[in-house]
Amino acid sequence: MIDKKNCTEKCCGKCCSPKHYGGSSSSAVYGIGIIGAAFYYFPHITNLTGFFLAVGKSLVWPAMLVYQALSLLKL
């Protein structure tokens, strides 16, 4: 059992129990981005390999976006 007073002191007023789940708005934006990327990549699928590539690209599109932005800025 987790001591509530000790828990809030260690975690800056928030409970650290494993049952406490907190999301952020960035998770929702990332999820919507995955769905949007899937709608972009999925019409181009012609075989099973294309399906797996589309799923992979849909999941890692933010990394590709940041890489391209930094390469254009030459950072």
C-alpha positions in Angstrom: 0.0 0.0 0.0 1.3 3.4 -0.9 1.4 6.1 1.8 -0.5 9.0 0.2 1.3 11.7 2.2 4.8 10.3 1.4 3.7 9.8 -2.2 2.7 13.4 -2.8 5.8 14.8 -1.1 8.1 12.9 -3.4 6.2 13.6 -6.6 5.5 17.4 -6.3 1.9 17.0 -5.3 1.0 14.3 -7.8 0.5 10.7 -6.8 3.1 8.3 -8.1 1.1 5.1 -7.8 1.1 2.7 -10.8 -2.6 3.1 -11.1 -2.3 6.9 -11.8 -2.2 7.4 -15.5 -1.8 10.9 -16.9 -1.7 11.8 -20.6 -0.9 15.0 -22.2 -2.2 16.9 -25.2 0.8 15.9 -27.2 -0.3 12.3 -27.1 -3.6 13.2 -28.7 -1.9 15.3 -31.4 0.6 12.4 -32.1 -2.4 10.0 -32.3 -4.2 12.2 -34.8 -1.0 12.6 -36.8 -0.7 8.8 -37.0 -4.2 8.5 -38.3 -3.6 11.3 -40.8 -0.3 9.7 -42.0 -2.1 6.4 -42.4 -4.7 8.0 -44.6 -1.9 9.5 -46.7 0.2 6.3 -47.0 -2.5 3.6 -47.2 -4.0 4.4 -50.7 -0.6 3.7 -52.2 -0.4 0.1 -51.0 -0.1 -2.5 -53.7 1.1 -5.6 -51.7 1.8 -6.9 -48.2 5.2 -5.3 -48.0 3.7 -1.9 -48.9 1.2 -2.4 -46.0 4.0 -2.9 -43.5 5.9 0.1 -44.9 2.8 2.2 -44.6 2.3 1.2 -41.0 6.0 1.9 -40.1 6.0 5.2 -41.9 2.8 6.2 -40.1 4.4 5.6 -36.7 7.7 7.3 -37.4 6.6 10.4 -39.4 7.5 12.9 -36.6 11.2 11.7 -36.7 11.3 12.0 -40.5 9.7 15.5 -40.2 12.3 16.7 -37.6 15.2 15.2 -39.6 14.1 17.0 -42.8 13.5 20.3 -41.0 16.9 20.2 -39.3 18.6 19.2 -42.6 17.0 22.2 -44.4 18.1 24.5 -41.6 21.6 22.9 -41.8 21.7 22.4 -38.0 
